[in-house]
């Protein structure tokens, strides 16, 4: 059985670097843009397996308008 080291390196690159990185970036952007940043972070992490879709998702998220700031009455 022959295992290609390049394939193992690519899999580790996706698992150890891209999934947490894009999940964290989408979560941080989602905190200002949406009411449920955890779901946005999860979707961003899941879409990191398909890089073109992840970049499109992140671009749409960045271009979305910010949530209004709720002023407290105290």
MDAnalysis code that builds the backbone (N, CA, C; Angstrom):
import MDAnalysis as mda
import numpy as np

u = mda.Universe.empty(222, n_residues=74, atom_resindex=np.repeat(np.arange(74), 3), trajectory=True)
u.add_TopologyAttr("name", ["N", "CA", "C"] * 74)
u.add_TopologyAttr("resid", np.arange(1, 75))
u.add_TopologyAttr("resname", ["UNK", "UNK", "UNK", "UNK", "UNK", "UNK", "UNK", "UNK", "UNK", "UNK", "UNK", "UNK", "UNK", "UNK", "UNK", "UNK", "UNK", "UNK", "UNK", "UNK", "UNK", "UNK", "UNK", "UNK", "UNK", "UNK", "UNK", "UNK", "UNK", "UNK", "UNK", "UNK", "UNK", "UNK", "UNK", "UNK", "UNK", "UNK", "UNK", "UNK", "UNK", "UNK", "UNK", "UNK", "UNK", "UNK", "UNK", "UNK", "UNK", "UNK", "UNK", "UNK", "UNK", "UNK", "UNK", "UNK", "UNK", "UNK", "UNK", "UNK", "UNK", "UNK", "UNK", "UNK", "UNK", "UNK", "UNK", "UNK", "UNK", "UNK", "UNK", "UNK", "UNK", "UNK"])
u.atoms.positions = np.array([
    [0.847, -1.170, 0.000],
    [0.000, 0.000, 0.000],
    [0.892, 1.232, 0.000],
    [0.642, 2.112, -0.926],
    [1.441, 3.313, -1.080],
    [0.626, 4.534, -0.651],
    [1.119, 5.280, 0.324],
    [0.419, 6.474, 0.802],
    [1.195, 7.693, 0.328],
    [0.489, 8.604, -0.313],
    [1.107, 9.805, -0.833],
    [1.235, 10.838, 0.293],
    [2.441, 11.290, 0.562],
    [2.668, 12.260, 1.630],
    [2.065, 13.615, 1.295],
    [1.922, 13.923, 0.032],
    [1.318, 15.190, -0.360],
    [-0.152, 15.224, 0.038],
    [-0.850, 14.129, -0.137],
    [-2.256, 14.058, 0.243],
    [-2.417, 14.220, 1.748],
    [-1.560, 13.579, 2.513],
    [-1.616, 13.710, 3.972],
    [-1.330, 15.151, 4.385],
    [-0.380, 15.790, 3.745],
    [-0.073, 17.187, 4.041],
    [-1.229, 18.111, 3.724],
    [-1.920, 17.871, 2.631],
    [-3.068, 18.699, 2.278],
    [-4.209, 18.513, 3.269],
    [-4.443, 17.290, 3.683],
    [-5.508, 17.029, 4.648],
    [-5.187, 17.697, 5.981],
    [-3.961, 17.573, 6.443],
    [-3.574, 18.220, 7.698],
    [-3.638, 19.735, 7.589],
    [-3.299, 20.282, 6.422],
    [-3.377, 21.726, 6.212],
    [-4.815, 22.202, 6.366],
    [-5.753, 21.475, 5.771],
    [-7.156, 21.859, 5.887],
    [-7.657, 21.711, 7.308],
    [-7.330, 20.594, 7.954],
    [-7.876, 20.324, 9.281],
    [-7.243, 21.220, 10.340],
    [-5.937, 21.358, 10.314],
    [-5.250, 22.069, 11.387],
    [-5.175, 23.573, 11.196],
    [-5.287, 24.055, 9.972],
    [-5.105, 25.483, 9.754],
    [-6.349, 26.168, 9.213],
    [-6.883, 25.706, 8.102],
    [-7.952, 26.445, 7.438],
    [-9.285, 26.394, 8.175],
    [-9.671, 25.244, 8.674],
    [-10.979, 25.144, 9.329],
    [-11.048, 26.029, 10.575],
    [-10.100, 25.959, 11.510],
    [-10.175, 26.866, 12.666],
    [-9.995, 28.334, 12.290],
    [-9.139, 28.618, 11.320],
    [-8.895, 30.006, 10.928],
    [-10.148, 30.645, 10.349],
    [-10.771, 30.003, 9.375],
    [-11.962, 30.585, 8.769],
    [-13.149, 30.553, 9.721],
    [-13.229, 29.566, 10.580],
    [-14.279, 29.552, 11.590],
    [-14.156, 30.733, 12.537],
    [-12.939, 31.032, 12.972],
    [-12.711, 32.160, 13.876],
    [-12.975, 33.495, 13.183],
    [-12.499, 33.645, 11.952],
    [-12.708, 34.900, 11.214],
    [-14.196, 35.128, 10.966],
    [-14.907, 34.103, 10.549],
    [-16.345, 34.248, 10.308],
    [-17.096, 34.521, 11.609],
    [-16.661, 33.933, 12.708],
    [-17.296, 34.200, 14.000],
    [-17.108, 35.656, 14.411],
    [-15.880, 36.167, 14.271],
    [-15.614, 37.549, 14.672],
    [-16.393, 38.542, 13.811],
    [-16.445, 38.300, 12.506],
    [-17.214, 39.182, 11.624],
    [-18.705, 39.012, 11.903],
    [-19.138, 37.791, 12.167],
    [-20.542, 37.521, 12.434],
    [-21.051, 38.145, 13.717],
    [-20.175, 38.411, 14.680],
    [-20.598, 39.061, 15.918],
    [-21.129, 40.460, 15.656],
    [-20.570, 41.148, 14.667],
    [-21.011, 42.507, 14.362],
    [-22.120, 42.544, 13.315],
    [-22.263, 41.473, 12.550],
    [-23.181, 41.506, 11.418],
    [-24.466, 40.710, 11.626],
    [-24.463, 39.712, 12.509],
    [-25.633, 38.845, 12.669],
    [-25.989, 38.694, 14.140],
    [-27.148, 38.081, 14.368],
    [-27.584, 37.823, 15.737],
    [-27.133, 36.463, 16.251],
    [-26.642, 35.607, 15.372],
    [-26.179, 34.274, 15.788],
    [-24.784, 34.007, 15.216],
    [-23.754, 34.550, 15.859],
    [-22.394, 34.396, 15.322],
    [-21.852, 32.975, 15.404],
    [-22.359, 32.164, 16.335],
    [-21.865, 30.785, 16.432],
    [-22.223, 29.989, 15.181],
    [-23.438, 30.182, 14.675],
    [-23.833, 29.472, 13.467],
    [-23.038, 29.975, 12.265],
    [-22.788, 31.274, 12.220],
    [-21.996, 31.841, 11.126],
    [-20.577, 31.286, 11.172],
    [-20.001, 31.169, 12.359],
    [-18.672, 30.585, 12.491],
    [-18.638, 29.130, 12.075],
    [-19.685, 28.385, 12.428],
    [-19.746, 26.976, 12.035],
    [-19.875, 26.823, 10.522],
    [-20.728, 27.645, 9.909],
    [-20.889, 27.576, 8.451],
    [-19.586, 27.969, 7.764],
    [-18.904, 28.996, 8.286],
    [-17.618, 29.390, 7.716],
    [-16.578, 28.291, 7.836],
    [-16.574, 27.605, 8.975],
    [-15.631, 26.494, 9.154],
    [-15.975, 25.330, 8.230],
    [-17.264, 25.053, 8.071],
    [-17.668, 23.954, 7.185],
    [-17.353, 24.275, 5.730],
    [-17.537, 25.530, 5.339],
    [-17.267, 25.906, 3.952],
    [-15.776, 26.036, 3.660],
    [-14.936, 25.964, 4.671],
    [-13.498, 26.035, 4.402],
    [-13.000, 24.787, 3.678],
    [-13.811, 23.743, 3.642],
    [-13.453, 22.566, 2.854],
    [-13.595, 22.832, 1.358],
    [-14.365, 23.853, 1.009],
    [-14.569, 24.261, -0.387],
    [-14.163, 25.729, -0.504],
    [-12.867, 26.023, -0.701],
    [-12.366, 27.395, -0.615],
    [-13.107, 28.440, -1.454],
    [-13.531, 28.178, -2.681],
    [-14.259, 29.246, -3.392],
    [-15.563, 29.628, -2.697],
    [-16.283, 28.630, -2.176],
    [-17.529, 28.929, -1.473],
    [-17.271, 29.680, -0.177],
    [-16.183, 29.355, 0.499],
    [-15.868, 30.035, 1.745],
    [-15.536, 31.503, 1.506],
    [-14.791, 31.788, 0.453],
    [-14.457, 33.181, 0.171],
    [-15.697, 33.969, -0.238],
    [-16.607, 33.340, -0.968],
    [-17.858, 34.010, -1.335],
    [-18.690, 34.278, -0.084],
    [-18.782, 33.297, 0.811],
    [-19.528, 33.460, 2.062],
    [-18.941, 34.583, 2.905],
    [-17.629, 34.628, 3.012],
    [-16.975, 35.665, 3.801],
    [-17.168, 37.038, 3.166],
    [-17.134, 37.125, 1.838],
    [-17.346, 38.404, 1.159],
    [-18.768, 38.907, 1.376],
    [-19.742, 38.014, 1.285],
    [-21.133, 38.413, 1.523],
    [-21.306, 38.853, 2.970],
    [-20.666, 38.169, 3.882],
    [-20.764, 38.522, 5.298],
    [-20.131, 39.882, 5.577],
    [-19.006, 40.160, 4.964],
    [-18.341, 41.450, 5.173],
    [-19.165, 42.590, 4.574],
    [-19.801, 42.349, 3.436],
    [-20.576, 43.394, 2.773],
    [-21.947, 43.620, 3.403],
    [-22.377, 42.729, 4.277],
    [-23.656, 42.888, 4.955],
    [-23.572, 44.064, 5.922],
    [-24.693, 44.774, 6.094],
    [-24.677, 45.933, 6.985],
    [-24.608, 45.481, 8.446],
    [-24.013, 46.329, 9.278],
    [-23.858, 46.021, 10.698],
    [-25.211, 46.049, 11.404],
    [-25.274, 45.357, 12.538],
    [-26.470, 45.408, 13.364],
    [-26.570, 46.782, 14.012],
    [-27.788, 47.274, 14.218],
    [-27.913, 48.561, 14.917],
    [-27.493, 48.414, 16.377],
    [-26.905, 49.459, 16.907],
    [-26.455, 49.452, 18.300],
    [-27.649, 49.774, 19.186],
    [-27.954, 48.888, 20.116],
    [-29.075, 49.092, 21.031],
    [-28.599, 49.944, 22.202],
    [-29.235, 51.091, 22.381],
    [-28.887, 51.974, 23.491],
    [-29.683, 51.564, 24.722],
    [-29.001, 51.430, 25.844],
    [-29.689, 51.055, 27.081],
    [-30.307, 52.295, 27.712],
    [-31.393, 52.102, 28.447],
    [-32.103, 53.224, 29.054],
    [-31.599, 53.546, 30.449],
    [-30.567, 52.902, 30.926],
    [-30.078, 53.153, 32.285],
    [-29.035, 54.224, 32.318],
])
